[in-house]
C-alpha cells in the first residue's frame, strides 16, 4: 500500500493552517499550542524546534516527547472519518490532532477538548 502524502509533509507547513482555523473563530495560537502540547508533549522550545527544523508528520509524532495516553478518549468525525476507527497508527495521530483543532474552532471549552475530568 502506498504511503499517504501527508506523512512526508512538514508539520511546519500545516501548523499555520491550524492556527488560522482557530483564530478565524476567535481562538488563539496559545490554545492551539496547548492542544499540541497535551497531545504530543511538544511545548515551548520543543515545539519551536519542531517547527524550525521542518520535520515531517512522521518524524513529528515519532519524536514526540510524550504522547498523551488519554488521546484514545478522542472520538468523533473529522473529514468524514471516525477518528477512533482509523487503523493506521500515524494517520490516527494526525486525525486526533485535526479533531482537537476542529473542536477548538467550534468553540468547545479547553477543559473538554483536553479531556479534563
C-alpha angles and dihedrals in degrees: 000000000000119000115251111251094232089070091069096041114106115252088223090063092056099037094078088054091055090049093046092050091052096043092049087062095046098264126123142244088241090060091050089049090049090053092049090047093050093048100041110013092243106139135160112328093011091057091044090052092049090052094044097050090047094225115185123247092262092055091039092060096034090055096040109139095224124355106210112246089212091064088095086071089070108107136168144065127306122171088356093301127109104234094212090058097054106116101193108083099216093047089049090055091050091048090050089057092045091051094050092050089047091053090050092051090049090059100254115160115260092237090059094043090053091046092239112173 
